Amino acid sequence: MSRLPYTVAPSPGTAARLGQILTPHGVVDTPQFMPVGTHGTVRSQRTEDLAPAGATMMLANAWHLAQRPGLDVLRAFGGLHRLMRWDGAILTDSGGYQVYAFGENARVDENGVDLKHHDSGRHFALTPETSVEAQLTIGADIGMVLDHCVASTVPEAEARAAMARTHRWAARSLAARGAAPMGLFGIVQGASYLDLRRESAETLVSMRVDGQGFDGFAIGGLAVGEGKAEREEVTGLVAAMLPADRPRYLMGVGTPLDLLEAVHRGVDLFDCIMPTSLAQRGRVYTSAGRIDLRRGVYRLDPRPLDEACPCDTCQRYSRAYLHHLFVAREPLSWTLLGIHNVRFWLDLMGRMRRHLAAGSFPLFYAEQRERLDRPDEDAPIRRPRVRHRRQPPLELGRYVLWGGTEEHPSTAIRDQTSGEVMHVGDPPDEEARRLYVEQPGFRELASSDGPPLVVWDVGLGAATNATELVRLWEEESRGRALHLVSFERDLDALRLALAHLDRFPRLRHGGPHTLLASGRWRSSRAPIDWELYEGELPGRWATAPRPDIVLYDAFSQRVDTPLWTRATFVDLRSRCGVGPTAFYTYSNSTAVRVSLLTAGFYVGSGRPTGPKHETTIAFTEPAERTLLGPEFLDRWRRSSARWPVGTRPEDEAEIEALLLDHPQWRRSVSRDTGRADCPLP
């Protein structure tokens, strides 16, 4: 038995339904739009004006109301209905959307979510149980389970994990609701993956706790990154899988055309802030098309917004007056335009219900698809003539674009003076991820506690390595700070890549652009401070903070000779000072390894990349990594390029003595694994 009696009638020629939900605060005819009253008010609108406009149910947000005015106030007043003087039904969002919306201010684990309020800075732990308790305190007619909402474009593994967590939380929410009369909806998740959406719908429909299932179902996780066609495909698929005798609710959607399309696919309930948020920007929907009151064309227009609209705004005020209020930044403009938009959304739902009752909805649907989103035909916008933009250059300074062919699909940057290509073996972002992000263990470091981590990015180039690290840190950081220091003497490679974002999509991020413009960038999503040290090395790193990790991706010894000398690595070792520092580079040169060893590093072999069967890693302290064994000395003696670049004949004996006396060869190393028995730095 459902705690929300629901009667529904199908309509011929469409999946749309005509229904009625019986709530403790009256009948809600469906399909229905719910004005959004997040904080217990529909922004800029009086409560007493909502019912005359056609509203029978509004949406409020449990998390926000628990913050302000607080559950103690709501208990004292006997719930939100009495506090805000609203006689209609209330549906409450659980706070799950804030997991997505709050970004870095939301921390999710199996128990629930910790949300940091963006204004007060206060933390509030939300679990399935406390969310249901808050919704019961509010006095909601319909509550929502706590769900884990992620962007619709996340990788499938992330979408699956969030979906599975949503299912576990849904069962806990059902149990927490107990015998309370509040209706409870399950929320179908799964991002834009149709197989996940199918699995989620099947799981929630069959879910029972103490013999009780859900009283309705919501489609969540849409309008958060996907395209219109993708959203409609997911909506149609999920709606068709949900029980016919339960209401279906599409969360957070949307425009009048979005509502029409979703009703056509079998959805019953909607909410969106769009009517009042558009009003705040001077935009309204009318029966003749969309109007933007910011435009000067309306300065002398005596007509109402919509001659067919019965709302108070259209019956009393001219477009000229409304334009004046908006450009004068008078708050009354938001109120008056909001009155019209709220009425337009609600009237649209009423017209759909009438056509469903009359059996004429398919014709209405076909007509309105062409009319609902068209611009104002009485005052069309004349677009200025667009001149074709000049294509950005394919080369800049010593650098030129390379690849983008059938043989080399990925685009990279080539140095024309030497012919060398940055990240030649693998796609640039893939090599950066494998060698310079995954290999150092940045994912674990970002999610760990500890002091700020200082990373040197030696050889910024086209910022591929640094941007990959920044993206990962923004996704994985749990509060640990990252101080990223990039060194580069020639920024033309980065300028060239940023001029061709279609070929370097991973650079579509604010970090590289701001770094190039001002020399510094700070993330708003995670504690990241990224600095640029421009100029010749090694001189420029003299004033940089001591590194914990060094990503060494300079051009080869032939092109950037000074960066590969033993003297440079000796200087680098001194800059590392006391304490553990890890070093990673693409080179597997014997001479480079000798330079590192004789500079005082412990050296090992790193991951392969492209044509290289291995790369090089090094540490200032003995590390539990694959270190080179004494057999390296045999290879060194046989090598025809065994001396570091620039070595003078008179220095060879000293270098050989330092190499042979290195403590790395005296360490206890397992013959089977070649791993040294020491902790990580």
Secondary structure in CASP SS format (residue, H / E / C, confidence):
PFRMAT SS
TARGET T0000
AUTHOR 0000-0000-0000
METHOD secondary structure of the structure
MODEL  1
M C 1.00
S C 1.00
R C 1.00
L C 1.00
P C 1.00
Y E 1.00
T E 1.00
V E 1.00
A E 1.00
P E 1.00
S C 1.00
P C 1.00
G C 1.00
T C 1.00
A C 1.00
A C 1.00
R E 1.00
L E 1.00
G E 1.00
Q E 1.00
I E 1.00
L E 1.00
T E 1.00
P C 1.00
H C 1.00
G E 1.00
V E 1.00
V E 1.00
D E 1.00
T E 1.00
P C 1.00
Q E 1.00
F E 1.00
M E 1.00
P E 1.00
V E 1.00
G C 1.00
T C 1.00
H C 1.00
G C 1.00
T C 1.00
V C 1.00
R C 1.00
S C 1.00
Q C 1.00
R C 1.00
T H 1.00
E H 1.00
D H 1.00
L H 1.00
A H 1.00
P H 1.00
A H 1.00
G C 1.00
A C 1.00
T C 1.00
M E 1.00
M E 1.00
L E 1.00
A E 1.00
N E 1.00
A H 1.00
W H 1.00
H H 1.00
L H 1.00
A H 1.00
Q H 1.00
R H 1.00
P H 1.00
G H 1.00
L H 1.00
D H 1.00
V H 1.00
L H 1.00
R H 1.00
A H 1.00
F H 1.00
G C 1.00
G C 1.00
L H 1.00
H H 1.00
R H 1.00
L H 1.00
M H 1.00
R C 1.00
W C 1.00
D C 1.00
G C 1.00
A E 1.00
I E 1.00
L E 1.00
T E 1.00
D E 1.00
S C 1.00
G C 1.00
G H 1.00
Y H 1.00
Q H 1.00
V H 1.00
Y H 1.00
A H 1.00
F C 1.00
G H 1.00
E H 1.00
N H 1.00
A E 1.00
R E 1.00
V E 1.00
D C 1.00
E C 1.00
N C 1.00
G C 1.00
V E 1.00
D E 1.00
L E 1.00
K E 1.00
H C 1.00
H C 1.00
D C 1.00
S C 1.00
G C 1.00
R C 1.00
H E 1.00
F E 1.00
A E 1.00
L E 1.00
T C 1.00
P H 1.00
E H 1.00
T H 1.00
S H 1.00
V H 1.00
E H 1.00
A H 1.00
Q H 1.00
L H 1.00
T H 1.00
I H 1.00
G C 1.00
A C 1.00
D C 1.00
I E 1.00
G E 1.00
M E 1.00
V C 1.00
L C 1.00
D C 1.00
H C 1.00
C C 1.00
V C 1.00
A C 1.00
S C 1.00
T C 1.00
V C 1.00
P C 1.00
E H 1.00
A H 1.00
E H 1.00
A H 1.00
R H 1.00
A H 1.00
A H 1.00
M H 1.00
A H 1.00
R H 1.00
T H 1.00
H H 1.00
R H 1.00
W H 1.00
A H 1.00
A H 1.00
R H 1.00
S H 1.00
L H 1.00
A H 1.00
A H 1.00
R H 1.00
G C 1.00
A C 1.00
A C 1.00
P C 1.00
M C 1.00
G E 1.00
L E 1.00
F E 1.00
G E 1.00
I E 1.00
V E 1.00
Q C 1.00
G C 1.00
A C 1.00
S C 1.00
Y C 1.00
L H 1.00
D H 1.00
L H 1.00
R H 1.00
R H 1.00
E H 1.00
S H 1.00
A H 1.00
E H 1.00
T H 1.00
L H 1.00
V H 1.00
S H 1.00
M C 1.00
R C 1.00
V E 1.00
D C 1.00
G C 1.00
Q E 1.00
G C 1.00
F C 1.00
D C 1.00
G E 1.00
F E 1.00
A E 1.00
I E 1.00
G C 1.00
G C 1.00
L C 1.00
A C 1.00
V C 1.00
G C 1.00
E C 1.00
G C 1.00
K H 1.00
A H 1.00
E H 1.00
R H 1.00
E H 1.00
E H 1.00
V H 1.00
T H 1.00
G H 1.00
L H 1.00
V H 1.00
A H 1.00
A H 1.00
M H 1.00
L C 1.00
P C 1.00
A C 1.00
D C 1.00
R C 1.00
P C 1.00
R E 1.00
Y E 1.00
L E 1.00
M C 1.00
G C 1.00
V C 1.00
G C 1.00
T C 1.00
P H 1.00
L H 1.00
D H 1.00
L H 1.00
L H 1.00
E H 1.00
A H 1.00
V H 1.00
H H 1.00
R C 1.00
G C 1.00
V C 1.00
D C 1.00
L E 1.00
F E 1.00
D E 1.00
C E 1.00
I C 1.00
M H 1.00
P H 1.00
T H 1.00
S H 1.00
L H 1.00
A H 1.00
Q H 1.00
R C 1.00
G C 1.00
R E 1.00
V E 1.00
Y E 1.00
T E 1.00
S C 1.00
A C 1.00
G E 1.00
R E 1.00
I E 1.00
D E 1.00
L C 1.00
R C 1.00
R C 1.00
G H 1.00
V H 1.00
Y H 1.00
R C 1.00
L C 1.00
D C 1.00
P C 1.00
R C 1.00
P C 1.00
L C 1.00
D C 1.00
E C 1.00
A C 1.00
C C 1.00
P C 1.00
C C 1.00
D H 1.00
T H 1.00
C H 1.00
Q H 1.00
R H 1.00
Y C 1.00
S C 1.00
R H 1.00
A H 1.00
Y H 1.00
L H 1.00
H H 1.00
H H 1.00
L H 1.00
F H 1.00
V H 1.00
A C 1.00
R C 1.00
E C 1.00
P H 1.00
L H 1.00
S H 1.00
W H 1.00
T H 1.00
L H 1.00
L H 1.00
G H 1.00
I H 1.00
H H 1.00
N H 1.00
V H 1.00
R H 1.00
F H 1.00
W H 1.00
L H 1.00
D H 1.00
L H 1.00
M H 1.00
G H 1.00
R H 1.00
M H 1.00
R H 1.00
R H 1.00
H H 1.00
L H 1.00
A H 1.00
A H 1.00
G C 1.00
S C 1.00
F H 1.00
P H 1.00
L H 1.00
F H 1.00
Y H 1.00
A H 1.00
E H 1.00
Q H 1.00
R H 1.00
E H 1.00
R H 1.00
L C 1.00
D C 1.00
R C 1.00
P E 1.00
D C 1.00
E C 1.00
D C 1.00
A C 1.00
P C 1.00
I C 1.00
R C 1.00
R C 1.00
P C 1.00
R C 1.00
V C 1.00
R C 1.00
H C 1.00
R C 1.00
R C 1.00
Q C 1.00
P C 1.00
P C 1.00
L C 1.00
E E 1.00
L E 1.00
G C 1.00
R C 1.00
Y E 1.00
V E 1.00
L E 1.00
W E 1.00
G E 1.00
G C 1.00
T C 1.00
E C 1.00
E C 1.00
H C 1.00
P C 1.00
S C 1.00
T E 1.00
A E 1.00
I E 1.00
R E 1.00
D E 1.00
Q C 1.00
T C 1.00
S C 1.00
G C 1.00
E C 1.00
V E 1.00
M C 1.00
H C 1.00
V C 1.00
G C 1.00
D C 1.00
P C 1.00
P H 1.00
D H 1.00
E H 1.00
E H 1.00
A H 1.00
R H 1.00
R H 1.00
L H 1.00
Y H 1.00
V H 1.00
E H 1.00
Q C 1.00
P C 1.00
G C 1.00
F H 1.00
R H 1.00
E H 1.00
L H 1.00
A H 1.00
S C 1.00
S C 1.00
D C 1.00
G C 1.00
P C 1.00
P C 1.00
L E 1.00
V E 1.00
V E 1.00
W E 1.00
D E 1.00
V E 1.00
G C 1.00
L C 1.00
G C 1.00
A C 1.00
A C 1.00
T H 1.00
N H 1.00
A H 1.00
T H 1.00
E H 1.00
L H 1.00
V H 1.00
R H 1.00
L H 1.00
W H 1.00
E H 1.00
E H 1.00
E H 1.00
S C 1.00
R C 1.00
G C 1.00
R C 1.00
A C 1.00
L E 1.00
H E 1.00
L E 1.00
V E 1.00
S E 1.00
F E 1.00
E E 1.00
R C 1.00
D C 1.00
L C 1.00
D H 1.00
A H 1.00
L H 1.00
R H 1.00
L H 1.00
A H 1.00
L H 1.00
A C 1.00
H C 1.00
L C 1.00
D C 1.00
R C 1.00
F C 1.00
P H 1.00
R H 1.00
L H 1.00
R C 1.00
H C 1.00
G H 1.00
G H 1.00
P H 1.00
H H 1.00
T H 1.00
L H 1.00
L H 1.00
A H 1.00
S H 1.00
G C 1.00
R E 1.00
W E 1.00
R E 1.00
S C 1.00
S C 1.00
R C 1.00
A C 1.00
P C 1.00
I E 1.00
D E 1.00
W E 1.00
E E 1.00
L E 1.00
Y E 1.00
E E 1.00
G C 1.00
E C 1.00
L C 1.00
P C 1.00
G H 1.00
R H 1.00
W H 1.00
A H 1.00
T H 1.00
A C 1.00
P C 1.00
R C 1.00
P C 1.00
D C 1.00
I E 1.00
V E 1.00
L E 1.00
Y E 1.00
D C 1.00
A C 1.00
F C 1.00
S C 1.00
Q C 1.00
R C 1.00
V C 1.00
D C 1.00
T H 1.00
P H 1.00
L H 1.00
W H 1.00
T C 1.00
R H 1.00
A H 1.00
T H 1.00
F H 1.00
V H 1.00
D H 1.00
L H 1.00
R H 1.00
S H 1.00
R H 1.00
C H 1.00
G C 1.00
V C 1.00
G C 1.00
P C 1.00
T C 1.00
A E 1.00
F E 1.00
Y E 1.00
T E 1.00
Y C 1.00
S C 1.00
N C 1.00
S C 1.00
T H 1.00
A H 1.00
V H 1.00
R H 1.00
V H 1.00
S H 1.00
L H 1.00
L H 1.00
T H 1.00
A H 1.00
G C 1.00
F C 1.00
Y E 1.00
V E 1.00
G E 1.00
S E 1.00
G E 1.00
R C 1.00
P C 1.00
T E 1.00
G C 1.00
P C 1.00
K E 1.00
H C 1.00
E C 1.00
T E 1.00
T E 1.00
I E 1.00
A E 1.00
F E 1.00
T C 1.00
E C 1.00
P C 1.00
A C 1.00
E C 1.00
R C 1.00
T E 1.00
L E 1.00
L C 1.00
G C 1.00
P C 1.00
E H 1.00
F H 1.00
L H 1.00
D H 1.00
R H 1.00
W H 1.00
R H 1.00
R H 1.00
S C 1.00
S C 1.00
A C 1.00
R C 1.00
W C 1.00
P C 1.00
V C 1.00
G C 1.00
T C 1.00
R C 1.00
P H 1.00
E H 1.00
D H 1.00
E H 1.00
A H 1.00
E H 1.00
I H 1.00
E H 1.00
A H 1.00
L H 1.00
L H 1.00
L H 1.00
D C 1.00
H C 1.00
P H 1.00
Q H 1.00
W H 1.00
R H 1.00
R C 1.00
S C 1.00
V E 1.00
S C 1.00
R C 1.00
D C 1.00
T C 1.00
G C 1.00
R E 1.00
A E 1.00
D C 1.00
C C 1.00
P C 1.00
L C 1.00
P C 1.00
END
